[in-house]
Amino acid sequence: MTTEQTTDLNLDWLISVDDHVLEPPNVWIDRVPAKDRDRAPRLVVEADGTDYWLYEGKKMPGSGLSAVVGKKKEDFSPEPISYAEMAPGCYDPVARLEDMDRAGILASLSFPSLPRFCGQLFAEANDRDFGLVCLKAYNDWMIDEWCAAAPGRYIPLTLIPIWDTALAVQEMERCAAKGSHAFAFSENFAPLGYPTINDKNGHWEPVLAAANDLDMVACMHVGSSSTLPAIAPDAPFMANLTWGASRTSGTMLAWLFSGWFQKYPNLKIALSEGEIGWIPYFLERGEQVLDKQRHWVKKGVTFQDHADGGNVIDYDNFDLRQIYKDHVFGCMIEDKHGIASIDEIGEDNIMCETDYPHSDTTWPDSIHVVKRIIEHLPPETQYKILRGNAEKLYRFTPAEPPAVSRA
């Protein structure tokens, strides 16, 4: 990058690769056949103004921690919240633009709320055939309505039917043809009752091969295993919540040692809401394990009934850090320790997130929070972290930044 190009860099905007949308009431009833509207997910509003989603007889109210925008921290609560109490930006793509402009968010990728982070709701459905109809309806809404409401401001993230890999590949191909370059995947499928990525029979290989061929990013949000972090059964909630993001390290390590990245060189993963400060340690520890333990492992010796997955790995020519740099992308809300270790993490492997409208969000100060952490870095490095890496990974061309004044 030339000096002239560096001078022209706009460092007043970021791209957030982890936000959330609370689906508006019309998502499913507008898209399923008329005869099925009564059994599609629908919002029920009671006489007292409270509301909940109803699907297959299950009542699912929204959590107040999922819609804190406009509230003081002292007023955050996990108690149910109605749509009437939410800021419109939680569910309306046009209203959200105003909030994005205020916080310096040029573009946003949003995970689902009702379907959960990788579509578990439809995987758990009694009628999976109709669950697939509902999942496709969500994807069509995400691409055709949410993202289309403001071209260049929203990055589509679509769901796959995790209960059937053949159907998943079909949906990936369909959504890719409609412009989606990212799909939601689970951080750990074991708690969901499915084989993991290290299944010796290669259960997930059709999906990973499709991701490689379609150049689609597998996005794994913390909590996409439908589990809550727990240090011990009686550990304090605040301790568990503090520790929770670091479990993403397990996801990263499982992938690094899986052999899939060597088999599918175009495969890439994004670790959403996992922060990044822990990455240097686990890369270092992984190299120590390789150095000391690979000799007996490569002989096929098992240890306490634990064997490697189905891929054959050449541990003598296993460059852990290069594999990481080529395939793994960390997502940062506010991580000073991560930026302090940028030489080890890699300036090309870090992206921003704001977690709007959840309780961890940096909104409305998002751009200022990140710039305070990265302001000592060269402008071209700042630009990569703020938006350049996201644009490249998701093959996304953002709209021109709007002309707004921001204090």
N, C-alpha and C positions, 0 to 999 in steps of 0.2 A: 504494500500500500504506500502510495507516494505521500509526500508532505502535504500537497494540495488536497488529496483525498482525505487525509486525516483531519485537516482543518475543517472540512465540510461535514464531518460526521455530526449528526444530531443525537446528542446524548440526553435529551429531555424526555425520551419515551422508552418504554420497555414492552416486551411481549411476555405475557403470563401464560405458561404452559400448564398451569393447574388452577383453574377456577371451577365453579360449580353452578349449575342451573337447577332451579326448582321448577319443574315442568309445569307449564300453564295447563288449565283444565281441558283445553281442546286437543291436546296432543293425540290421544287415542280415539276419542269419539268422532273426530273429524276424518279419521283415516281407516277405521275398520268398517266392514260391511254394516249396513244399517241394522240388520238382524242381530248383530253381535255387540251393539253398543252397550247393552245392559250388563254384559259380562266383561267388557274391557275395563281397564283401570279408569276410574272416574272419581271426580271430586264431589263429595257430599257435604253440603253446607247445612248445619243445623239452625234451628230458629234462634238460638242464642248467639249466632255468629261464629261458633267454632266449626272447624271443618276437618275432614280426614279423607284420605284416599281409600277406595273400596275396590278390592280385586280378589276374586275367588273366595268371597266371604270374609276376607281379612280386612280389618280396619287399621289404617296406617296414618296416624297424625304426623305432622311435620315437627322436627325438633327446633327449638329456639336457637340452638347453637349453630344451626345451618343457615340462619338468616339474621345476622347481627348488625348488618349495615344500617347506619343511622342511629345506633344505640351506643350509650356509654358502656365501658367495660363493667362498671358496677351493676349494670342492668342485664348482663348476659345470663341466660338460663337455659337448661336443657328441657324445660317444660314445653308442652305442645304450643305451636304458634299457628295462627290462621293466615291465609293469604292476605286478608284485609289488614293484618298487622305488619306485613312485610313491606320493605322498600320495593317499589315496582321493578327496580333493576334486578331483583332476584329472579324474576320470571319473564320479564318483557325485554326483548333484545334492543328495542329502540330506547327505552328508558335507561337501560344499562350503559348505553354509549355516553350519556352525560356523566355517569359515575366514573367510567373509564377515563374520559377526558380530564376529569378533576384530579385523578390519581396518576396521570401520565401513563396509562395503559393503552398502547396503540392497538394491540390485538390480544385475543384471549382464546384459550382452549378450555372447554368446560366438561367436567365429568357429570354423569347423571346423578339424580337424587333418588327418586322413587325406584327405578330399576336397580339401584345400587351400583357400585363402582365398576363392575364388569358384567352387569346384567343378571345377577343372581336371582332376582325376582322371577324372571321368566324361566330360568333353569329349575326353579323349585315349583313351578306351576303343575297342577294336576293334569292340565291339558296342555302339553307341550306343543302340539300342533298350533293351537291358538296362541300359545306363548310366542311362537315364532312369528305369527302375524303381528303381534303387539311389538315385538322387538324390531321388526322391519318398519313398522309405523314410526317407532321412535327415531330410527335412522333417517327415514325420509323427512321427518319433521326437523331433525338436527341440520340436515343439509339444505333442504328446500325452503325452510321457514326461518329457523334461528340464524343460520349463517347467511342466508340470502337477504336477510333484513338489512344487512350492512356489509356489502362485499369488501373484503380486505381488512375486516375488523375481527372476524371470528374464524378460528381454525376448527374444522369439523373433526369430532372424535366419535366413532361409531362403535356399535356393539356387535358381538358375534354370539351365536347360540353355542355356549360352551358345552352343552350336553351332547353335541354331535359334530365331530370334526369335519365331516363331509359337508354338512349344511353350513358350517362356519366358513369353509373355503368359498362356497357359493356366495355367501353374504359378503365376504371380503371382496370378491371380484365384482359383485354388484355395486357395492359402495365405492370401490376404487374408480369404477367407471363414472360415478357421479361426482368424483372429486375429493373423496376422503383419502387421506394419506396416513391415518392413524386409527388404531382400534384398541379397545380396552381389553386388558388381559389380567389375570390374577397374579398377585405376588406369590401365592402358594396355594395350589389346588388341593392339597391333601385335606385341609379342614372342610373343603366343599364336597369331599367324597369322590374326587376324580384323580386319575393318575397325575403325577407331577411331571415336570419337563424332563426329569431324569428316569422316567419309566423305561425299563429295559426293552419293552416292545415298541418304543417310539410312538406312543399314543398321540402326541401333539405334533409329530413331524409334518403331517399335511398342512397344518396351520402355519408352522414355521417356514415351510417351503414356500407357501403362498405369500407370506410376509416378505420373504427374500425376493421373490419374483415380482411382486407388485410394488416393492419399495414402500411398504407400510410399516410404521413404527408401532411396536408393542408397548403400550403405556400401562404401567402398573402402579396403581395408587395404594398407599398404605391403607390397610383395612379391606382391601379387595379379596381377602381370604375369609371375610365375614367373622373375623375374630378381633377381640380387643386385646391390647397388650397386657400381660400379667406377669410380673416378676415372681410373685407367689400368690397363693389364694387370698392371703390377708394383707397384701402390700397396699399401702395407701394409694388412693386413686391418683393423687397428684404425682406420686412416684411413677406409677405405671404410665401416665400420660407423658411424663418427661422422657421416659425410657423408650416409648413406643416407636418413635421415628427411626431409631437405630436398628430396629429389626429389619429394615430395608437392606442392611448389610448382608443378611442371610440370603435374600433374593439375589443380590448382586453376585455373591460367591457361588450360589447354585448354578447361575448362568455361566459364570466364567469357567467353571470346571466341568460344564456339561458336554462340551465338545460341539455344541450346535453352531457356535460362531465360526469354527473352522470349517464346518460342513456347509454353512450358508453365509458366505462372506458379506452379503448385503444386509444381513439381519441386524436390527438395532433396537435397543430397548431404552425407555425413559422411566426413571424411578421417581414417581411423583410424590411430593410431600414427604420425602425421606431425608431432606437436607443433605449436606455433603461433607461436613467436617470429619466424619468417621472414615471416609474413603481412604486416606493415606495409610492409616493404621492397618486396615484389612488387606490392602495391597501388599504392604510390608509383611504382614503375617502370612499371607498366601505364598509369598516368595520363600519365606522360611520353611513352610511346610513342604513346598516343592523340593527344596534343596535337601532336606533331611529324610523325607518319607517316600519320595517317588520311586526309589529303587525297588522296594518290596511291593509297592502298590502296582507298578507296571508288570510285575510277575503274575498278577491276578490273585494274589493272596487276599483273603477277606479278613476283616477284623471285627469281632463281635457281631457276626452275621451281617455286617454292612458291606455291600459290594457297590461298585460304580454302576452307572447307568449303562444304556445299550451302546453308546458311542465309544469307539476305540480311540484313545488319546495318546499321542506321542509326547510323553512327559519330558523326554530328553531335549525336545525342541519346542518347549512350551513357554512362550514369552507372555507372561501374565499381564504385564503393564501394557504391552502393545495391543493385546486382545481387548483389554479394558478401553484403551483410547479409541479403538476403531469401532466399538459397538455399544458402549454404555454411556448414558447421559444422566447426570445428576441434576436435580431441580432444587433450587434454593429460595426460601422465603426471606430469611434473615440469618445469615451464617458467617459471622466474622472469622471464626476459626477455619472455615472452609476456604475463604478468600486468602487467609494468611498462608494456606498451603496450596495456593494455586499452581505453583510449579510442579507439584506432584499430582494434583487432580487433573490439571490441564485446562488451559483457557478455552479450548475447543469443546470441552465436555460439560460445561456449566450453563444452565439456563435459569431464568427467573420465573417465579410464581408469586401470586398474591393471595391465593386461597379465598378470593371473593365468592360468596358473602359469608364464609364460615368464621368461627371465632378466632382462628389463628391469623386472620387477614391483616395485612398492613394498610389496607384502605382506610382513609383517603390519602395516606402519606406514602404510597407505594414507591414512587420514583425517587422520592427524597431518601427513604430508608435504604434503598439499594445504592444510590449514588454516594451516600456517606460511607458505605463499606468499601466501595471500589474506586473512589475518587483519586487515590494515589497511583492507580494503574495507568498505563499508557492509554490514550483515547481509543486506539483500535482494539485493545483488549476489553475496555469498558463496553464498546459497541457490540462485540461478540457476545458478552454476557447478557447485556440488556436485550438484544434482539437478533443479532446476526446468526448465532448458533441455532436459534429456533427457526429462523427463516430457512436456513439450509437443511436442517433435519426434516422439517415438515414440508419442504418444497412449497413454501408459502410466500406469496408476495403481498405485503401489507399495503393498505391504502396510505396515501400521503397523510402525515400528521395534521390534524385539524388546527386551525388558527385559534388557539385559546390562550388566555392569560392565566398564569398559575403562580400564586404567591410562593 
